[in-house]
Amino acid sequence: EKKSAIAKKEPAAKQKAAHPFRGKLAAVDKVAKTIKVGESIYQITSETKIAKAGKPATLEDGVVGEPVSGFVKPTDDGKMAATSVYFGAKAGKP
């Protein structure tokens, strides 16, 4: 492999394995179907399970600045696809 990957400014390039994420929702792009958490951009697909307050939700339910967590896995084209997204604080926490 070439070492030119270092030139890329993509933090997601460091994490090529499936992994959980957690943070504040920085942006929601309803057209591109992506969410941004910190510096990472995650793709929302038809397979993504989205929930808010323990109930099924949609991308539109995401509020920038609120907590968000979930799980992402790499796709064949190098993006990170969210398999699950939880908007707001996790259910069951005080």
QUILIN-V226131 format. One record per helix or strand of 2 or more residues. SS is the DSSP state (~ for helix, > for strand). FROM is the first residue (numbers start at 1). LEN is the number of residues. If there is no record, write none. Layout:
[[SS,FROM,LEN] [SS,FROM,LEN]]
//
This chain:
[[~,4,4] [~,11,4] [>,19,11] [>,34,4] [>,40,13] [>,55,2] [~,59,3] [>,67,8] [>,80,8]]
//
